[in-house]
């Protein structure tokens, strides 16, 4: 059975169409390095906050060398990934700090989307390859997808690491360790790793087996606890931390590091796995 694969991004709308140049460059490196000549078929999905006008969508499409599917995640009927009503404070578990309060709600919506909402918005796909707006692919071949599918790799990133000895900045993960350890106890689950040893996943590029995680009751129960805690909004728990916990503590197979994938991450001015 053919696997449906979405190459996805969640991006902003801008006033000046020239501000989409990084996104357009991203799209074209995806065509050059992944899509062109591939034996796989892909849907290229541009999720946005409802603020990329039809004219701007045409502008982006006309300068990108592959067909694009634009999807509004803010104004999508009964569901909305960018629902400001989710922005609640939990003073008991995960109170805001000066650091976490500096992040705008749009950033927190993004963390929520890539931790929780993606399973709904990408429900028709078997896999998604998340490639952020400021990620320019340098090296990626069909053999990588062959490996992921044939070896049944559930979750992979190109890099994982600590933040100065922590999963993330301690000021934006207040209460996350407590929630995680209480989750272990509640579910009689014994992880094979100490919390301090979990790495943050560099999720600006990641490949996710959506079917596996949608049907993984342990992971979905954990994500429901994260949702109920409001920690993503109250203290800006990041998707890199949440996927680190999922990938290193809750899965039978640990995160697979795709060190054969290389790309330039523009906002961090970083070449990941530069060849």
N, C-alpha and C positions, 0 to 999 in steps of 0.2 A: 504494500500500500504506500502510495506516494506521501511523503511528509510535506506538510504545508509550512513554509518558512517565511516569516515576516522580518524584514530589516526595518527597525523602528527607531524613532527619535521623538522626543518631546521638546518643542522649541517655542520661542517667543515670536510675537508679531512686532514689527517695527514701523515707524512712521516713514522712513526713507528706504526705498527698495534696495539701495546700495548696501544697507546693513545686513542683507541676506547673503553677502558674498561668502562668508565662512560656511554657511549651510550649503550653498551651491558647490563650493569646492569639496565639501564633504561628500555630497551626492556624486560628484564626478570621480572621486577616488574610489567610492564604492563600485561604480560602474567599471572602472579600469581594473581594480584589484580583486573584486569578488564576482560581479555579475557577468561581465563580458567573457564569453567562452565557457561559462560554468555549465556543468551537466544538471545543476539544480535550478528550480524556478523559485523566484522570490516576489513577494509583494513589498514595495517600498512605501512605508507608511510614515506620514508626517503628522504626528499628533500636535495639536496647538490649543491655545487657550481661547479660541473663538475670535482672535484679533488679527488673523491673517486674511485680509480681504480677498475677494475673488480675483481682483486685478493683481494683487501681490502673488497669489497662488499661480496665476498665469505667468508672471514674471519669473518666478522660481523655476517653474516647469520648463519654460522655454530655454533656460540656460543650463538645465540639468540633462545629462545624456541618458536618462532612464525614466520610465513612467512613474509618476508619484501619485499616491493616494492620500489626500488631506482629510483628517478627521478631527472634528471639534470635540474636545473633552470637557468643555465648560457648559456647553448648551446642547446636551445630547438627550433630550427628552426627560424621562423620569430619573435618569442617573446623571451624576456629575462628579467627575474626579476632582474638580476644583470648586468644591462647595465650602464657602467660608464658614458655614455653621459647624464644620468640623474643628474649627480653631478654638479649642477649649483648654482651660488651664487645670492642671492636676497638682495642687500644692502639696498633697500628701506624699505622692510617689515621685513626681518628676517636675518640680517647680522650675519656672524659667530662671535663667541667669542673665547677666549682662551680655554674655557672649551669645547665648541662644536667642535673646530678644533682638539682637542686631540683624538676624536673618528675616527677610520679608516673608509674608505668608505665601507668596508664589513659590519660593524655594521649598517651603515645607510641603506645599501641595505636590511639588515635584518628587520629594522624598516619599510621600505617601503613594504617589502614582507608581513609582518603580518598585515599591515594596508590596503593595496590596492591589491597587486598581488594575495593574497590567493583566491579571488573570481574567478579568471581565472584559476588558477592551480588546484583548487578543485571544478571546475564547475559541475562535475558529481555527487557530494555528497550533501546530505541534511544537514548533520552536520559534523563538524570537532571537534575533541578534540585535541587541541594543548598541547603537553607535551614536553618541551624542553629537550635537551640532558642531562642536569645536574639535571633533576627532577626525583626523585625516589619515586614512588607511595607507600604510606603506607596503605591507607584505601580508598576503592572505591567499591561500590556495584551496582548491576543491578538496585536497587531501585532508584538510582540517575538518571539514564537514563530514567527509567519509569516516574519519576517526571518531568523531562525536557520535554519529549515528550507529556505526558498526559496533563500537565499544560501549554504547548506551551510557554516554557521559551526560549527567543530569545538569550540571551547572559548571560553567567555566568562565574565567576572566584571564586577562593577560598578565595581571600583577595583583598581588595581595601583600599588605604590609601593616606594621604597627604605626601609630601616630605617637612618636616620642615615648614609646613603651606602653602605649595604651591602644585599645581597639579604635578609639577616636579621641578627640579633645574631651577631657573629662567634663567640661562645662556644657557639652551638648549630648551627654549620655547619662545624665543624672537619673538614677532609678532603673536604668536598663539592665544592669547586672542583677539587681534585686528581682525585677520582674522575671528575668530568665531563670534564675535559680528557684524561684517560687513555682515557675512553670515545670521545671524538672520534678520537684517534689510532688506537685499535684498530679503529674502524669506517671509517677514512679519510673522516671527515666534517668538513666545514668549515662551522661555523656562521656566520651573517651578523651576529653580535653578540658583543662582548667579554663575558666573564663579569661584569665589574664593572658592565655596563650592564643586566643582566637585572633585572627588577623582581619583587618578591614579589607574588603574586596574593592578593587578599583573598578567600580561598576559603570564608569562612562563607556566601557566596552564590556559586554557580557553576552553569553549565549545560554539560554534557559530552555530546558525541556518543559514546556508549559503543561503538557498533559500529566507528566509525573507529579509536578507540584500541585496542580489542581486537585489531584486525587490522593495526595499525601495528607492523611488526617492529622498527623502530628504537626506538620508544618502549618497547615491551615488553622489548627487550633492555636498555635503560637502567634500567628498573624492576627487572629481574632483577639487575643489578649493584648497585643500591641495596639490594635485599633481601639479596644475598650479603655485602654490606659490614657489615650490622647497624648502619648509621649512624643509622637512625631511633631505635634503642634506645640505642646506645652514646653518641651525642652529640645526640640529640633533633632530628635533621633534620626540619624541618616540612613539611607538605604544601603550604604556601604557597610555600616555596622550590622544592620538587620540581616543582610545577606551573608555577612561573615558568620553570624550565629547560626543561621540556617545551614550554611555550607560546611562549617567546621564542627558544629556540635550536634545538629539534628539529623544529618544525613548518614547513611551507612557508608557511602563513598565520599571522601572529602572533596573540596573544591579542586577542580582540575585547572592547573595553571598552563595557559596557552603561551608558552614562551617563544613559540614559533610565529606568533602574530606580532607585528610591529605597527605602531602608529604614532602620530604626533598629537598630543593633547594641548590644544592651543591656549586655554585659559591658565594652565599650569606651566606653559612653555617647556613641556617635557616630551622627550622621545622615549616611548615605552618599548623596551626590547629592541633598541636600535641595532640594526645589523651592521 
